[in-house]
Amino acid sequence: MIGEGDCTLDTVPQWLLRAFSLCVPAPLYMCGYPHLHGIFMGIAWGICVPIGAGIARDARKADPLWFKLHLGLQVTGVSLSLIGFVVVFVGGASNPNFAHGTIGIGMGRGEHPACPASQGINGAIRPHKSKRFRTQWEWLHKGSGWIAIVLGIVNVSLGCFLVVGPDAVWIAW
């Protein structure tokens, strides 16, 4: 058990670093900007956002807890995405003219309805369950949300390939 004051970067679980940073056994502070970008985006789009959407889909009987969990995970995911977006540009990324950059920039700038900003706005202006257009709103919110999740997962995998992927992985992809 880790005692108070013992929590250092060396005590971070190695499987977590290996899964998200791709730079183990180096401590977290030795990771480059692409690795830190990947950690934030991997947690956001590989964990927070999909689990939040799954809770909204499968846990509606636990009202209002499901909504609080859904909202909290989505806000956390979008916040981590914003941090990851800033980190990669602070690190000097300037040419997004490839699949990973195009998908990421497109989602960040709001060029399609699945972007996190439009999902947040859409959620904030949702009509009450008994109001007109609620069915259309649900189709838009759920549909664009699942598109965002698919694009996010694809983009995280593309980012991993960029950092460590051999040519064979790109050929298979």
MARLOVO-798185 format. One record per atom (N, C-alpha, C): atom name; residue in one letter; x, y, z; residue number from 1. Coordinates in nm, 2 decimals, decimal comma. Example, Ala and Ser with C-alpha at 12.3 -4.5 7.8 and 13.67 -1.06 7.14 Angstrom:
MARLOVO-798185
- N  a  1,32  -0,57  0,78  1
- CA  a  1,23  -0,45  0,78  1
- C  a  1,32  -0,33  0,78  1
- N  s  1,28  -0,22  0,71  2
- CA  s  1,37  -0,11  0,71  2
- C  s  1,29  0,00  0,79  2
This chain:
MARLOVO-798185
- N  m  0,09  -0,12  0,00  1
- CA  m  0,00  0,00  0,00  1
- C  m  0,09  0,12  0,00  1
- N  i  0,05  0,22  -0,07  2
- CA  i  0,12  0,35  -0,08  2
- C  i  0,09  0,44  0,03  2
- N  g  0,19  0,48  0,11  3
- CA  g  0,16  0,57  0,22  3
- C  g  0,15  0,71  0,17  3
- N  e  0,11  0,80  0,26  4
- CA  e  0,10  0,94  0,23  4
- C  e  0,24  0,99  0,19  4
- N  g  0,26  1,07  0,09  5
- CA  g  0,38  1,12  0,05  5
- C  g  0,46  1,02  -0,04  5
- N  d  0,42  0,90  -0,06  6
- CA  d  0,49  0,80  -0,14  6
- C  d  0,44  0,80  -0,28  6
- N  c  0,34  0,88  -0,32  7
- CA  c  0,29  0,87  -0,45  7
- C  c  0,37  0,96  -0,54  7
- N  t  0,45  0,90  -0,62  8
- CA  t  0,54  0,96  -0,72  8
- C  t  0,51  0,91  -0,85  8
- N  l  0,58  0,97  -0,95  9
- CA  l  0,56  0,91  -1,09  9
- C  l  0,61  0,77  -1,10  9
- N  d  0,70  0,73  -1,02  10
- CA  d  0,75  0,59  -1,02  10
- C  d  0,65  0,49  -0,97  10
- N  t  0,55  0,54  -0,89  11
- CA  t  0,45  0,45  -0,84  11
- C  t  0,32  0,44  -0,92  11
- N  v  0,32  0,51  -1,04  12
- CA  v  0,21  0,50  -1,13  12
- C  v  0,21  0,35  -1,19  12
- N  p  0,10  0,29  -1,19  13
- CA  p  0,10  0,15  -1,24  13
- C  p  0,16  0,14  -1,38  13
- N  q  0,25  0,05  -1,40  14
- CA  q  0,32  0,04  -1,53  14
- C  q  0,23  0,00  -1,64  14
- N  w  0,12  -0,08  -1,61  15
- CA  w  0,03  -0,12  -1,72  15
- C  w  -0,05  0,00  -1,77  15
- N  l  -0,07  0,10  -1,68  16
- CA  l  -0,14  0,22  -1,73  16
- C  l  -0,05  0,31  -1,82  16
- N  l  0,07  0,32  -1,77  17
- CA  l  0,17  0,39  -1,86  17
- C  l  0,19  0,32  -1,99  17
- N  r  0,20  0,19  -1,99  18
- CA  r  0,22  0,12  -2,11  18
- C  r  0,11  0,13  -2,20  18
- N  a  -0,01  0,13  -2,15  19
- CA  a  -0,13  0,13  -2,23  19
- C  a  -0,15  0,27  -2,30  19
- N  f  -0,12  0,38  -2,23  20
- CA  f  -0,15  0,51  -2,28  20
- C  f  -0,03  0,59  -2,33  20
- N  s  0,08  0,58  -2,26  21
- CA  s  0,19  0,66  -2,30  21
- C  s  0,29  0,60  -2,40  21
- N  l  0,29  0,47  -2,41  22
- CA  l  0,38  0,40  -2,50  22
- C  l  0,52  0,44  -2,48  22
- N  c  0,56  0,48  -2,36  23
- CA  c  0,70  0,52  -2,34  23
- C  c  0,75  0,46  -2,21  23
- N  v  0,69  0,35  -2,16  24
- CA  v  0,74  0,28  -2,04  24
- C  v  0,87  0,21  -2,08  24
- N  p  0,97  0,20  -2,00  25
- CA  p  0,96  0,23  -1,85  25
- C  p  1,00  0,37  -1,81  25
- N  a  1,01  0,46  -1,90  26
- CA  a  1,04  0,60  -1,86  26
- C  a  0,93  0,65  -1,78  26
- N  p  0,97  0,73  -1,68  27
- CA  p  0,86  0,80  -1,60  27
- C  p  0,78  0,89  -1,68  27
- N  l  0,66  0,93  -1,63  28
- CA  l  0,57  1,01  -1,71  28
- C  l  0,63  1,14  -1,75  28
- N  y  0,71  1,20  -1,67  29
- CA  y  0,76  1,33  -1,71  29
- C  y  0,87  1,32  -1,82  29
- N  m  0,91  1,20  -1,85  30
- CA  m  1,00  1,19  -1,96  30
- C  m  0,93  1,16  -2,10  30
- N  c  0,80  1,15  -2,10  31
- CA  c  0,73  1,13  -2,22  31
- C  c  0,73  1,26  -2,30  31
- N  g  0,73  1,24  -2,43  32
- CA  g  0,72  1,36  -2,52  32
- C  g  0,58  1,41  -2,53  32
- N  y  0,56  1,52  -2,60  33
- CA  y  0,43  1,58  -2,62  33
- C  y  0,34  1,49  -2,69  33
- N  p  0,38  1,41  -2,79  34
- CA  p  0,28  1,32  -2,86  34
- C  p  0,23  1,21  -2,76  34
- N  h  0,32  1,17  -2,67  35
- CA  h  0,28  1,07  -2,57  35
- C  h  0,18  1,13  -2,47  35
- N  l  0,21  1,25  -2,42  36
- CA  l  0,11  1,31  -2,33  36
- C  l  -0,02  1,34  -2,40  36
- N  h  -0,01  1,38  -2,52  37
- CA  h  -0,13  1,40  -2,60  37
- C  h  -0,21  1,27  -2,61  37
- N  g  -0,14  1,17  -2,63  38
- CA  g  -0,21  1,03  -2,64  38
- C  g  -0,27  0,99  -2,51  38
- N  i  -0,20  1,02  -2,40  39
- CA  i  -0,25  0,98  -2,27  39
- C  i  -0,39  1,05  -2,25  39
- N  f  -0,39  1,18  -2,27  40
- CA  f  -0,51  1,26  -2,25  40
- C  f  -0,63  1,21  -2,34  40
- N  m  -0,59  1,20  -2,47  41
- CA  m  -0,69  1,16  -2,57  41
- C  m  -0,74  1,02  -2,55  41
- N  g  -0,64  0,93  -2,51  42
- CA  g  -0,68  0,79  -2,49  42
- C  g  -0,77  0,77  -2,37  42
- N  i  -0,75  0,85  -2,26  43
- CA  i  -0,84  0,84  -2,15  43
- C  i  -0,97  0,90  -2,18  43
- N  a  -0,97  1,01  -2,26  44
- CA  a  -1,10  1,08  -2,29  44
- C  a  -1,18  1,00  -2,38  44
- N  w  -1,12  0,96  -2,50  45
- CA  w  -1,20  0,89  -2,60  45
- C  w  -1,20  0,74  -2,60  45
- N  g  -1,11  0,68  -2,51  46
- CA  g  -1,11  0,54  -2,50  46
- C  g  -1,18  0,49  -2,37  46
- N  i  -1,20  0,59  -2,27  47
- CA  i  -1,26  0,55  -2,15  47
- C  i  -1,38  0,63  -2,11  47
- N  c  -1,36  0,76  -2,09  48
- CA  c  -1,46  0,85  -2,04  48
- C  c  -1,58  0,86  -2,13  48
- N  v  -1,56  0,90  -2,25  49
- CA  v  -1,67  0,93  -2,34  49
- C  v  -1,75  0,80  -2,37  49
- N  p  -1,68  0,69  -2,41  50
- CA  p  -1,76  0,57  -2,44  50
- C  p  -1,84  0,51  -2,31  50
- N  i  -1,78  0,52  -2,20  51
- CA  i  -1,84  0,47  -2,08  51
- C  i  -1,96  0,56  -2,04  51
- N  g  -1,94  0,69  -2,06  52
- CA  g  -2,05  0,79  -2,04  52
- C  g  -2,17  0,76  -2,13  52
- N  a  -2,14  0,73  -2,26  53
- CA  a  -2,25  0,70  -2,35  53
- C  a  -2,31  0,57  -2,32  53
- N  g  -2,23  0,47  -2,28  54
- CA  g  -2,29  0,34  -2,24  54
- C  g  -2,38  0,35  -2,12  54
- N  i  -2,35  0,44  -2,03  55
- CA  i  -2,43  0,46  -1,91  55
- C  i  -2,56  0,52  -1,95  55
- N  a  -2,56  0,62  -2,04  56
- CA  a  -2,68  0,68  -2,09  56
- C  a  -2,77  0,58  -2,17  56
- N  r  -2,71  0,49  -2,24  57
- CA  r  -2,78  0,39  -2,31  57
- C  r  -2,84  0,28  -2,22  57
- N  d  -2,76  0,23  -2,12  58
- CA  d  -2,80  0,11  -2,05  58
- C  d  -2,85  0,13  -1,91  58
- N  a  -2,83  0,25  -1,85  59
- CA  a  -2,86  0,26  -1,70  59
- C  a  -2,97  0,36  -1,67  59
- N  r  -3,06  0,38  -1,77  60
- CA  r  -3,16  0,48  -1,75  60
- C  r  -3,26  0,45  -1,63  60
- N  k  -3,26  0,32  -1,59  61
- CA  k  -3,35  0,29  -1,48  61
- C  k  -3,30  0,35  -1,35  61
- N  a  -3,18  0,38  -1,34  62
- CA  a  -3,12  0,45  -1,22  62
- C  a  -3,13  0,60  -1,23  62
- N  d  -3,25  0,65  -1,25  63
- CA  d  -3,27  0,79  -1,26  63
- C  d  -3,26  0,86  -1,12  63
- N  p  -3,20  0,97  -1,11  64
- CA  p  -3,12  1,05  -1,19  64
- C  p  -2,97  1,02  -1,19  64
- N  l  -2,93  0,92  -1,13  65
- CA  l  -2,79  0,89  -1,12  65
- C  l  -2,73  0,87  -1,25  65
- N  w  -2,80  0,80  -1,35  66
- CA  w  -2,74  0,77  -1,48  66
- C  w  -2,70  0,91  -1,55  66
- N  f  -2,79  1,01  -1,53  67
- CA  f  -2,77  1,13  -1,60  67
- C  f  -2,65  1,21  -1,54  67
- N  k  -2,63  1,20  -1,41  68
- CA  k  -2,52  1,27  -1,34  68
- C  k  -2,39  1,20  -1,38  68
- N  l  -2,39  1,07  -1,39  69
- CA  l  -2,27  0,99  -1,43  69
- C  l  -2,24  1,02  -1,58  69
- N  h  -2,34  1,02  -1,66  70
- CA  h  -2,32  1,05  -1,81  70
- C  h  -2,26  1,19  -1,83  70
- N  l  -2,32  1,29  -1,76  71
- CA  l  -2,28  1,42  -1,77  71
- C  l  -2,13  1,44  -1,72  71
- N  g  -2,11  1,38  -1,61  72
- CA  g  -1,97  1,39  -1,55  72
- C  g  -1,87  1,33  -1,63  72
- N  l  -1,89  1,21  -1,69  73
- CA  l  -1,79  1,15  -1,77  73
- C  l  -1,78  1,22  -1,90  73
- N  q  -1,88  1,27  -1,96  74
- CA  q  -1,87  1,35  -2,09  74
- C  q  -1,79  1,48  -2,07  74
- N  v  -1,82  1,55  -1,96  75
- CA  v  -1,75  1,67  -1,93  75
- C  v  -1,60  1,64  -1,91  75
- N  t  -1,57  1,54  -1,83  76
- CA  t  -1,44  1,50  -1,81  76
- C  t  -1,37  1,46  -1,94  76
- N  g  -1,43  1,39  -2,02  77
- CA  g  -1,38  1,35  -2,15  77
- C  g  -1,35  1,47  -2,24  77
- N  v  -1,44  1,56  -2,25  78
- CA  v  -1,42  1,68  -2,33  78
- C  v  -1,31  1,77  -2,27  78
- N  s  -1,30  1,78  -2,14  79
- CA  s  -1,19  1,85  -2,07  79
- C  s  -1,06  1,79  -2,10  79
- N  l  -1,05  1,66  -2,09  80
- CA  l  -0,92  1,59  -2,12  80
- C  l  -0,89  1,61  -2,27  80
- N  s  -0,99  1,61  -2,36  81
- CA  s  -0,96  1,63  -2,50  81
- C  s  -0,90  1,77  -2,52  81
- N  l  -0,96  1,87  -2,46  82
- CA  l  -0,91  2,00  -2,47  82
- C  l  -0,76  2,01  -2,42  82
- N  i  -0,73  1,95  -2,31  83
- CA  i  -0,60  1,95  -2,26  83
- C  i  -0,51  1,88  -2,36  83
- N  g  -0,55  1,77  -2,41  84
- CA  g  -0,47  1,69  -2,51  84
- C  g  -0,45  1,77  -2,64  84
- N  f  -0,55  1,84  -2,68  85
- CA  f  -0,54  1,93  -2,80  85
- C  f  -0,44  2,04  -2,78  85
- N  v  -0,44  2,10  -2,66  86
- CA  v  -0,34  2,21  -2,63  86
- C  v  -0,20  2,15  -2,62  86
- N  v  -0,19  2,04  -2,56  87
- CA  v  -0,06  1,98  -2,54  87
- C  v  0,01  1,95  -2,67  87
- N  v  -0,06  1,90  -2,77  88
- CA  v  0,00  1,86  -2,89  88
- C  v  0,05  1,99  -2,97  88
- N  f  -0,02  2,10  -2,96  89
- CA  f  0,02  2,22  -3,03  89
- C  f  0,13  2,29  -2,95  89
- N  v  0,13  2,28  -2,82  90
- CA  v  0,24  2,34  -2,74  90
- C  v  0,37  2,26  -2,78  90
- N  g  0,35  2,13  -2,81  91
- CA  g  0,47  2,05  -2,84  91
- C  g  0,52  2,08  -2,98  91
- N  g  0,45  2,16  -3,06  92
- CA  g  0,50  2,19  -3,19  92
- C  g  0,43  2,13  -3,31  92
- N  a  0,32  2,06  -3,29  93
- CA  a  0,25  2,00  -3,40  93
- C  a  0,19  2,11  -3,49  93
- N  s  0,22  2,11  -3,62  94
- CA  s  0,17  2,22  -3,70  94
- C  s  0,11  2,17  -3,83  94
- N  n  0,12  2,05  -3,87  95
- CA  n  0,08  2,00  -4,00  95
- C  n  -0,02  1,89  -3,98  95
- N  p  -0,15  1,92  -3,97  96
- CA  p  -0,25  1,82  -3,95  96
- C  p  -0,30  1,75  -4,08  96
- N  n  -0,22  1,76  -4,19  97
- CA  n  -0,27  1,71  -4,32  97
- C  n  -0,25  1,56  -4,33  97
- N  f  -0,31  1,48  -4,24  98
- CA  f  -0,31  1,34  -4,25  98
- C  f  -0,43  1,29  -4,17  98
- N  a  -0,47  1,17  -4,18  99
- CA  a  -0,60  1,12  -4,13  99
- C  a  -0,61  1,16  -3,98  99
- N  h  -0,51  1,13  -3,90  100
- CA  h  -0,53  1,15  -3,75  100
- C  h  -0,55  1,30  -3,73  100
- N  g  -0,47  1,39  -3,79  101
- CA  g  -0,48  1,53  -3,77  101
- C  g  -0,61  1,59  -3,82  101
- N  t  -0,65  1,54  -3,94  102
- CA  t  -0,78  1,59  -4,00  102
- C  t  -0,90  1,55  -3,91  102
- N  i  -0,90  1,43  -3,86  103
- CA  i  -1,02  1,39  -3,78  103
- C  i  -1,01  1,47  -3,65  103
- N  g  -0,90  1,48  -3,59  104
- CA  g  -0,89  1,55  -3,46  104
- C  g  -0,92  1,70  -3,47  104
- N  i  -0,87  1,76  -3,57  105
- CA  i  -0,90  1,91  -3,59  105
- C  i  -1,04  1,93  -3,63  105
- N  g  -1,10  1,84  -3,71  106
- CA  g  -1,24  1,85  -3,75  106
- C  g  -1,33  1,84  -3,63  106
- N  m  -1,30  1,75  -3,54  107
- CA  m  -1,38  1,73  -3,42  107
- C  m  -1,37  1,85  -3,33  107
- N  g  -1,24  1,90  -3,32  108
- CA  g  -1,22  2,01  -3,23  108
- C  g  -1,28  2,14  -3,27  108
- N  r  -1,28  2,16  -3,40  109
- CA  r  -1,33  2,29  -3,46  109
- C  r  -1,48  2,29  -3,48  109
- N  g  -1,54  2,18  -3,47  110
- CA  g  -1,68  2,17  -3,49  110
- C  g  -1,73  2,17  -3,63  110
- N  e  -1,65  2,10  -3,72  111
- CA  e  -1,69  2,10  -3,86  111
- C  e  -1,79  1,99  -3,89  111
- N  h  -1,83  1,91  -3,79  112
- CA  h  -1,94  1,82  -3,81  112
- C  h  -2,02  1,81  -3,67  112
- N  p  -2,14  1,77  -3,68  113
- CA  p  -2,23  1,78  -3,56  113
- C  p  -2,19  1,68  -3,45  113
- N  a  -2,09  1,59  -3,47  114
- CA  a  -2,04  1,50  -3,37  114
- C  a  -1,94  1,57  -3,28  114
- N  c  -1,90  1,69  -3,31  115
- CA  c  -1,79  1,75  -3,23  115
- C  c  -1,84  1,77  -3,08  115
- N  p  -1,74  1,76  -2,99  116
- CA  p  -1,78  1,77  -2,85  116
- C  p  -1,86  1,90  -2,82  116
- N  a  -1,82  2,01  -2,88  117
- CA  a  -1,89  2,14  -2,85  117
- C  a  -2,03  2,14  -2,88  117
- N  s  -2,06  2,08  -3,00  118
- CA  s  -2,20  2,08  -3,04  118
- C  s  -2,28  1,98  -2,96  118
- N  q  -2,22  1,87  -2,91  119
- CA  q  -2,28  1,78  -2,82  119
- C  q  -2,32  1,85  -2,69  119
- N  g  -2,23  1,93  -2,64  120
- CA  g  -2,26  2,00  -2,51  120
- C  g  -2,37  2,10  -2,53  120
- N  i  -2,37  2,17  -2,64  121
- CA  i  -2,47  2,27  -2,66  121
- C  i  -2,61  2,20  -2,69  121
- N  n  -2,60  2,09  -2,76  122
- CA  n  -2,72  2,01  -2,79  122
- C  n  -2,78  1,96  -2,66  122
- N  g  -2,69  1,91  -2,57  123
- CA  g  -2,74  1,86  -2,44  123
- C  g  -2,80  1,97  -2,35  123
- N  a  -2,74  2,09  -2,36  124
- CA  a  -2,79  2,20  -2,28  124
- C  a  -2,92  2,26  -2,32  124
- N  i  -2,96  2,24  -2,45  125
- CA  i  -3,08  2,30  -2,50  125
- C  i  -3,19  2,19  -2,53  125
- N  r  -3,17  2,07  -2,47  126
- CA  r  -3,26  1,96  -2,49  126
- C  r  -3,40  2,00  -2,45  126
- N  p  -3,50  1,97  -2,53  127
- CA  p  -3,64  1,99  -2,49  127
- C  p  -3,68  1,89  -2,38  127
- N  h  -3,78  1,93  -2,30  128
- CA  h  -3,83  1,85  -2,20  128
- C  h  -3,89  1,72  -2,26  128
- N  k  -3,90  1,61  -2,19  129
- CA  k  -3,95  1,49  -2,25  129
- C  k  -4,09  1,50  -2,31  129
- N  s  -4,17  1,59  -2,26  130
- CA  s  -4,31  1,60  -2,31  130
- C  s  -4,32  1,71  -2,42  130
- N  k  -4,21  1,77  -2,45  131
- CA  k  -4,22  1,88  -2,55  131
- C  k  -4,20  1,83  -2,69  131
- N  r  -4,24  1,92  -2,78  132
- CA  r  -4,23  1,90  -2,93  132
- C  r  -4,08  1,89  -2,96  132
- N  f  -4,05  1,81  -3,06  133
- CA  f  -3,92  1,79  -3,12  133
- C  f  -3,82  1,71  -3,03  133
- N  r  -3,88  1,65  -2,91  134
- CA  r  -3,79  1,57  -2,83  134
- C  r  -3,74  1,45  -2,90  134
- N  t  -3,82  1,39  -2,98  135
- CA  t  -3,78  1,27  -3,06  135
- C  t  -3,67  1,30  -3,15  135
- N  q  -3,68  1,41  -3,23  136
- CA  q  -3,58  1,45  -3,32  136
- C  q  -3,45  1,49  -3,25  136
- N  w  -3,46  1,56  -3,13  137
- CA  w  -3,35  1,59  -3,06  137
- C  w  -3,27  1,47  -3,01  137
- N  e  -3,35  1,37  -2,96  138
- CA  e  -3,28  1,24  -2,92  138
- C  e  -3,21  1,18  -3,03  138
- N  w  -3,27  1,17  -3,15  139
- CA  w  -3,20  1,11  -3,27  139
- C  w  -3,07  1,19  -3,30  139
- N  l  -3,07  1,32  -3,30  140
- CA  l  -2,96  1,40  -3,33  140
- C  l  -2,85  1,38  -3,22  140
- N  h  -2,89  1,39  -3,09  141
- CA  h  -2,79  1,38  -2,98  141
- C  h  -2,73  1,24  -2,98  141
- N  k  -2,81  1,14  -2,99  142
- CA  k  -2,75  1,00  -2,98  142
- C  k  -2,67  0,97  -3,10  142
- N  g  -2,73  1,00  -3,22  143
- CA  g  -2,66  0,97  -3,34  143
- C  g  -2,53  1,04  -3,36  143
- N  s  -2,52  1,17  -3,33  144
- CA  s  -2,40  1,24  -3,35  144
- C  s  -2,30  1,20  -3,23  144
- N  g  -2,35  1,17  -3,12  145
- CA  g  -2,27  1,12  -3,01  145
- C  g  -2,20  0,99  -3,04  145
- N  w  -2,27  0,89  -3,10  146
- CA  w  -2,21  0,77  -3,14  146
- C  w  -2,11  0,78  -3,25  146
- N  i  -2,14  0,88  -3,34  147
- CA  i  -2,04  0,91  -3,45  147
- C  i  -1,91  0,96  -3,39  147
- N  a  -1,93  1,05  -3,29  148
- CA  a  -1,81  1,11  -3,23  148
- C  a  -1,73  1,00  -3,16  148
- N  i  -1,79  0,91  -3,09  149
- CA  i  -1,72  0,80  -3,03  149
- C  i  -1,65  0,71  -3,12  149
- N  v  -1,71  0,68  -3,23  150
- CA  v  -1,64  0,59  -3,33  150
- C  v  -1,52  0,67  -3,39  150
- N  l  -1,54  0,80  -3,43  151
- CA  l  -1,43  0,88  -3,48  151
- C  l  -1,32  0,89  -3,37  151
- N  g  -1,36  0,91  -3,25  152
- CA  g  -1,26  0,92  -3,14  152
- C  g  -1,18  0,80  -3,12  152
- N  i  -1,24  0,68  -3,12  153
- CA  i  -1,17  0,55  -3,11  153
- C  i  -1,08  0,53  -3,23  153
- N  v  -1,13  0,55  -3,35  154
- CA  v  -1,05  0,54  -3,47  154
- C  v  -0,93  0,63  -3,46  154
- N  n  -0,95  0,76  -3,41  155
- CA  n  -0,84  0,85  -3,41  155
- C  n  -0,74  0,82  -3,30  155
- N  v  -0,78  0,76  -3,19  156
- CA  v  -0,68  0,72  -3,09  156
- C  v  -0,60  0,61  -3,14  156
- N  s  -0,66  0,51  -3,21  157
- CA  s  -0,58  0,40  -3,27  157
- C  s  -0,49  0,46  -3,38  157
- N  l  -0,53  0,55  -3,46  158
- CA  l  -0,44  0,61  -3,56  158
- C  l  -0,33  0,68  -3,49  158
- N  g  -0,35  0,75  -3,38  159
- CA  g  -0,25  0,82  -3,31  159
- C  g  -0,15  0,72  -3,25  159
- N  c  -0,19  0,61  -3,20  160
- CA  c  -0,10  0,51  -3,15  160
- C  c  -0,01  0,46  -3,26  160
- N  f  -0,07  0,43  -3,38  161
- CA  f  0,01  0,39  -3,50  161
- C  f  0,11  0,49  -3,54  161
- N  l  0,07  0,62  -3,53  162
- CA  l  0,17  0,72  -3,56  162
- C  l  0,29  0,72  -3,47  162
- N  v  0,27  0,70  -3,34  163
- CA  v  0,38  0,70  -3,25  163
- C  v  0,47  0,58  -3,25  163
- N  v  0,41  0,46  -3,26  164
- CA  v  0,49  0,34  -3,25  164
- C  v  0,46  0,24  -3,36  164
- N  g  0,37  0,27  -3,45  165
- CA  g  0,32  0,16  -3,55  165
- C  g  0,43  0,13  -3,65  165
- N  p  0,45  0,01  -3,68  166
- CA  p  0,54  -0,03  -3,79  166
- C  p  0,46  -0,02  -3,92  166
- N  d  0,53  -0,02  -4,03  167
- CA  d  0,47  -0,01  -4,16  167
- C  d  0,36  -0,12  -4,18  167
- N  a  0,38  -0,24  -4,13  168
- CA  a  0,28  -0,34  -4,14  168
- C  a  0,15  -0,31  -4,08  168
- N  v  0,15  -0,23  -3,97  169
- CA  v  0,02  -0,19  -3,91  169
- C  v  -0,05  -0,09  -4,00  169
- N  w  0,02  0,00  -4,06  170
- CA  w  -0,04  0,10  -4,15  170
- C  w  -0,10  0,03  -4,28  170
- N  i  -0,03  -0,07  -4,33  171
- CA  i  -0,08  -0,15  -4,44  171
- C  i  -0,20  -0,22  -4,41  171
- N  a  -0,21  -0,28  -4,29  172
- CA  a  -0,33  -0,35  -4,24  172
- C  a  -0,44  -0,26  -4,22  172
- N  w  -0,41  -0,14  -4,17  173
- CA  w  -0,52  -0,04  -4,14  173
- C  w  -0,58  0,01  -4,26  173
